[in-house]
Amino acid sequence: MELDQPASVDVAEVEAGAPISQKARTLAAECALFDVTPVGLAVHPCPIYSIAATKNMKWMFTGGDDGFIRKYDFMASMNGDALLTAVQKHGLVDSVQRSGVMTSAWELEEVPSPAKGVTPDLSAAAPAPASKISPVYSMAIHSEAIFMLAGCESGNINLFSVRHDEGQCQHVLRHHDKPVSVLTLSGDEKTLMSGSWDRRAIRWDLNTGTAIREFKAFNSHITTIQYKPNPSMPVQYDLPDAVDDHAALILSFDGRASIVDHRDPNEVVKSVATLSGVPNSAPPWGVSASWSPDGQRFFIGRRNGTVDEYDFGEGKLLQSIRLPRDSGAVTSVHCMPNNRHVLCCSFDNIRLWDLQYTPPEPTEPGGTVSASMNLDSEFLQPIVPFSIIPGHHGGVIAATHMDWSSRYMVTVSGNRGWDGTANNMCLLYSVNSAQA
């Protein structure tokens, strides 16, 4: 079955002549629900810490605990003939049939600091005998795979060429002194934000390779950095991402969310998510946060099995979404483009939560809810505010990647060097948008 264009895409409802990705993005922003189906698995021998992909999802990259950066042909993985063996499919849902097509891989080597006055040859074919291989804690890639960056255990950030001389380290950004846990490119892809276990967030100029801003007012490891969406900018595939390159949301491991503005000369870090009525406090730890597409709200996944929704303008807690008991810590969250659904990835399952859910009215004597209600409508009204996405079960989700058009999704399992156990799975999903 071809997955390049989901069956739910109705070209009559969007601009004629627009690219398929633009049509899918338009429908995803207006849809009533999503159908997310796992179709493939990229087999890994180790926990996976990071995921990155090009804007058109042609190439996908994963970074693992073993220090390898693996490159996959994503479209060949979704639509090709490579199938999983019976042993590899054991324990997976029936829809997972295809195998990830890996095209190349290279190691993330620690490049030692050069002696003063000496310029090292980073493109040498033979690595140094004493070179150390670092786990791939974080990655960021150019939208057209011109270059990619990977965070090392030492605090270095290696810049690799991808299109030409694939896997060759061309430059090293040095400023952090502990593992680099987050890498985020700006919308114009000319600057980079990095976060580390050394409790610092740094903004880099990629044209010069120098650090231009440094934010230090954090009490624990940096876990997430996301630029604020800018709804006033046009959302088009051939334009830079519609984000505000001046404002970024930074989440630290202690659960505190902060906003930094690169235009502020004093490098002030404004805390925006604290316990109600308790100044300078921090809720239970969090390792993942996500903006809503309109930039008015953001969501934080917590250790206690909740997802907190905050209002950005007022900085107050709007609601706390509590997952079912024994779901485990929420280690990855992602707000869908329709501003209505949120992916909540916990240890047990991945749930798609409906923020506009209203409980159904009782239809049986005694005030009970009938499971067979609304049979005359196209979509049954659920009796719970979420649906469970099949595929993942029993493992810490390190990251969730949704492509620009919201047609594909990838989840990877790993603890990113912190707490929890992983199932070492990289699952590939097809996402279809359904209209009400």
Secondary structure, DSSP 4 states (H G I P E B T S, - for coil): ---SS-TT--GGGS-TT--HHHHHHHHHHH-SEEEEEEEEEEE-SS-EEEEEE-TTSSEEEEEETTSEEEEEEHHHHHHSS-B--TTTTTTS-TT--EE--EEEEEE-EE-PPPPTT----TT-SSPPTT-EE----EEEE-TTSSEEEEE-TTS-EEEEE-SSSTTEEEEEE---SS-EEEEEE-TTSSEEEEEETTS-EEEEETTTTEEEEEE---SS-EEEEEEEE-TTS---TTS--SEEEEEEEEEETTS-EEEEETT-TT--EEEEE--TT-TT---S--SEEEE-TTSSEEEEE-TTSEEEEEETTTTEEEEEEEPPTT---EEEEEE-TTSSEEEEEESS-EEEEETT--PPPP-BTTTBPPTT--TTSSSPPPSSSEEEESS--SS-EEEEEE-TTSSEEEEEE--TTSSS----EEEEEEEEEE--
